[in-house]
């Protein structure tokens, strides 16, 4: 009996030690009282110092733009990225060709580039590899290049090691990674080297009929705005850039062919006119799912072509100006400890959570082109929060576009009021604690204020 009691006590002691080592309570410390916040604010102050020396008005010398579109469709055998239930199996071929598209914009001495990639996300390792190629050849800095993805769940995988990446994108393959790096880099370099005289304008329309709040459904709000930019080159050629909040998930994990989902149909509809090119970047897609008629590719076509037709009705309404203030700012954002939760109020200890999510910091960026501000978030960014930020900018007299997947991925950023919902986005994919949904909007509003103040 004594032996049994000793064994039981030893087991309890071991279990207690495992719990102490492996589990922590959720940290509710207000973000503005933390060291990671203070360090990030210091980075923002460095941006302010850089902006202070920029010209207060658009410089003389006209406006220039360049565009390049390069295929990133890998070959047979590469897994698709987007759904864990595919189990990393190889693709079965090509339904749509996939591309990396770059729009380079220059006014005076200031240059910014928007890079849209037909992919699930733009992982950090890939963005860093592209910068390692592009930087020495062009002199461009990270804050000048805003990356974005269409967020198709039928794009190339195999781009990163680690349990989480391999769960959703299959096993890492260096040949595929180098191919993507090379093609994306080529798109950036070509657009940068092909600058020519151009005009640019931005517009937005409300299209609530094609997106819905999937996290809290009718209880939540949506961002219904379809934002687009139009670049008019002297040779009558046009480039249309679009961004929208609906998740590119009209295709399920049963699809095993490369496909652009509804953004692919949107691009092809816009490009039906031979003198027009187009590309797409996901907006605040967190919490927002697509809404439309049909299933699978029929649904993709319906949403893509319907939104494209809506945009085309307003292309002629875009107002051009041939001289804009153009600049960009970017900051390294220090993050809270990872919160991989095992229950509502308990999480894995940071040392264990980092085996799954190993980001300690990330990148946040704002591009200003005239009265339009474009923010690149490193996450599935909530459309609800994006709508609030857009309203904030609008009250200050500016148009705001919020995009996702800017060269890093830190999971979902959802409103803090939803953090304790037992849902996929809030429980499983919100990786950095209960205040991340307040922390990032705070930083974004500060960046908006800076961009307006120094523009």
Secondary structure as GFF3:
##gff-version 3
##sequence-region A 1 455
A	DSSP	alpha_helix	2	22	.	.	.	ID=ss1
A	DSSP	beta_strand	23	25	.	.	.	ID=ss2
A	DSSP	three_ten_helix	31	33	.	.	.	ID=ss3
A	DSSP	alpha_helix	35	52	.	.	.	ID=ss4
A	DSSP	beta_strand	63	71	.	.	.	ID=ss5
A	DSSP	beta_strand	80	81	.	.	.	ID=ss6
A	DSSP	three_ten_helix	84	86	.	.	.	ID=ss7
A	DSSP	beta_strand	99	107	.	.	.	ID=ss8
A	DSSP	beta_strand	110	117	.	.	.	ID=ss9
A	DSSP	alpha_helix	124	138	.	.	.	ID=ss10
A	DSSP	three_ten_helix	142	144	.	.	.	ID=ss11
A	DSSP	beta_strand	145	149	.	.	.	ID=ss12
A	DSSP	beta_strand	155	156	.	.	.	ID=ss13
A	DSSP	alpha_helix	163	169	.	.	.	ID=ss14
A	DSSP	alpha_helix	174	193	.	.	.	ID=ss15
A	DSSP	beta_strand	196	206	.	.	.	ID=ss16
A	DSSP	three_ten_helix	208	210	.	.	.	ID=ss17
A	DSSP	beta_strand	211	213	.	.	.	ID=ss18
A	DSSP	three_ten_helix	217	219	.	.	.	ID=ss19
A	DSSP	beta_strand	225	233	.	.	.	ID=ss20
A	DSSP	beta_strand	238	244	.	.	.	ID=ss21
A	DSSP	alpha_helix	261	270	.	.	.	ID=ss22
A	DSSP	beta_strand	276	282	.	.	.	ID=ss23
A	DSSP	beta_strand	288	290	.	.	.	ID=ss24
A	DSSP	alpha_helix	296	314	.	.	.	ID=ss25
A	DSSP	three_ten_helix	315	317	.	.	.	ID=ss26
A	DSSP	beta_strand	326	334	.	.	.	ID=ss27
A	DSSP	beta_strand	346	348	.	.	.	ID=ss28
A	DSSP	alpha_helix	350	353	.	.	.	ID=ss29
A	DSSP	beta_strand	361	369	.	.	.	ID=ss30
A	DSSP	beta_strand	372	376	.	.	.	ID=ss31
A	DSSP	beta_strand	380	381	.	.	.	ID=ss32
A	DSSP	alpha_helix	383	395	.	.	.	ID=ss33
A	DSSP	beta_strand	399	403	.	.	.	ID=ss34
A	DSSP	beta_strand	412	413	.	.	.	ID=ss35
A	DSSP	three_ten_helix	416	418	.	.	.	ID=ss36
A	DSSP	pi_helix	424	428	.	.	.	ID=ss37
A	DSSP	alpha_helix	436	453	.	.	.	ID=ss38
###
